[in-house]
């Protein structure tokens, strides 16, 4: 967690240390980044013997055509290094949740496919994961606060993930999705672009569409 190493010098237009307001904003964010992944991992490991990254990778595969992606594409979508992803996929393959095969259109490429057993495992793990996320994050917020959190997340993600690939967004979607939600005729507060309607439908039918 960042610490205030130097006193704030009001004579400098852009101090090299945090201003009091910046420190007050960043400190709780840094604490959440430290604590939240452990809490999410702990539940999935305890209940389903999966890390959150295992679950994330499997969830991404559930949304792919025929539940199959090129390893390089899966690495991009999960923000993983190739060695890390290879290790994780190897572990999941030993458990029968995925299978790897040579790409038919590229001798150097490798495809990874989520098996039926892997999809069943991911779906079975979802209720406990959702309950945990609700308990730790979502239930602490009102509906309006959740909308504010989404808007803030999109602003930061626009810098961290400008193409929107990890967030499941496309170019230009950040600007649309981080606008202040409002009630409109035929819509609802915080409505998502139409392109996400299929994911909502998949979620209602038991598919996994959320990356985490």
N, C-alpha and C positions, 0 to 999 in steps of 0.2 A: 504494500500500500504506500502511496506517495506520502511524503512528509514535508512540512514547511521547513526547509533548510535555511532560508534566508528571510529576514524581515522584509515586508512589503515597502518598497521605496516609492512614494507617491510622486516623486519628481521625475521618474522614468515613465515614458508613455507606454512602454510594453515591457514590464518587469520580467526578469528571467526566472523568478520564482512565482508561484501562484499568488494571485490577489486573494484577499480574504473571501470574496464571493466565489472565486474559482475553487479555492480549497474546500469551502463549505459544500460546493456542488460535487466536486470530484471524489472526495473522501468516501461518501456513502456508495457511490457508483463502484469505486475500486473494491470496497468491502463486499458488495454484491457479486462482483466478478470472481472474487476469491471463494466465497461461500456457496453460491448457487450451484456451480457445476458439481461440487462434492455431494450436495444434497440430492441432486437429480441422479447422479451416478449411483449413490448408495441405495436408493429405492430399487432401481432397475437391477442392480447386482443382487440385492437381497431377494427380490421376488422372482426374477426371471433369468438370472445369471447372464445378463447383458450389460455392457457399458452403454452410456448414452450415445457414444459414437457408433457402436454396433447397431443400436436401434435406429439412429439417424440414417446410416447407410442402407439398412433394410427398408426404411420408410421411403427413401428416394427411389429404390428399385421397384417398390410397389406401384409407383406412378409411371414408370417407364413402359413403353410398348413391349408387350410380351415379358414384362418384368426383367428386361435385359438392357444392359448398358456396356459400352466400351469402358475398360478400366480407367483410361485417361479421362473420359467424360465424367465418370463417377468421382474421380479425384477432384475435378474442378467443382462439381456440384456440392461436394462435402468439405471443400477447402482443406483437403488432406494432401500431404506429400505422398508421392508414389510408394516409397518404402513403407510408410505407416499404413496406407490403404492395403498394400499387398499383405502385410502381416495380419491385419484385421480380417480381410477376406479369406486368407488361409485358415484362420481359426474358425470362422463361420462355416467354411467348406467342410472342415473335419466334423462339424456337428450336423451336417446335412442341410444347412439352411441356404447355401448358395452352391453353384457349380461354375467352374471356369472352363472356357474352351477357346480354341484359336478362332480369331475372327475370319469369317469366310471371305471378306473382301480386302483383308490386309494381313499378310503373313507375319508381320511384326506385332499385330494387335491382339489383345485378349479381351474377350467378352465375359461378363459375369452375369449370371441369371439367378434370380431368387426362385428357389424351389417352392413347391406346394407346402412342404413342411416349414420352410422359412417364412412364407406368408402367414401361415397359421400361427407361428410363433410371434411374429410382429403384431398381429391383430390381438392375440391373447395378452401381450404385454401392454397394449394401449390403455385399457381402463385404469390400471394401477398408476401408470405414468401420468395420465390426465389428472387423476385424483391428487397426485403429489404436486403437480404444477399448480393446480387450483389451491391446494392448501398452503403452498409456499409463496405463491405470487398472486394469482388472480383473485382469490377470495379476500385478499387484503385491500383490494381496490374497488371503488364504485364503478359503475358503468362509464361515467364521464371520465374517471381517472384512467380506466383502461384505454379509452379513446385517446387521451392525452399521451399515455405511454406509447401507443402505436405511432402517433405523430412524431414523438421524440426519437423513437427507434428508427423511423424512416429517415429522419434528418441525419442521424449518425451513420446509418447504413449507406446512405448516398455517398459518403466519403470512404467507408471501409469496403464496400461491395458495389462500386458504381455501375457495373453491368447487371446487378441484381440476380446473379446466378445462384448464389448460396441462399439468398432470401426468397428464391422462387419468383422473382420479378424480372421484367424486361426493361430495356432502356426506355426512359420516359415515364415509367410507372411510379417512380418515387414521387415525382412532382404531383401526380394525380392523387396518390394514396396518402400523402402527408398533408393535404389540404384539410382545413377545419371541417369536420363532419357536420352536416346539417340535414334536417328533415326536408325531403322534397316529395312532390306528388309521385306516387308510384315507386318510391325508393324507401330507404330507411337510414337512420343515423349511422354514419361510418360505413356506407355501402362500398363494396369492393367492385373493381372493374368486372365487366361481364365475362372476361376470359377465365375468371375463377369460379364461375357457376358450376362447371363440370367437376371441380374439386369438391365443392360443397355437396353436390349430388353423390359423388363417390363416398364421401364421409358418411352420409346418411345410409348408404347401402352396405356399410361395413368396411369400405376401402380405407386405407391410410393415405392421407394427402398432406398432412402437416409435416414439415421437416424435423420437428422435434418435440 
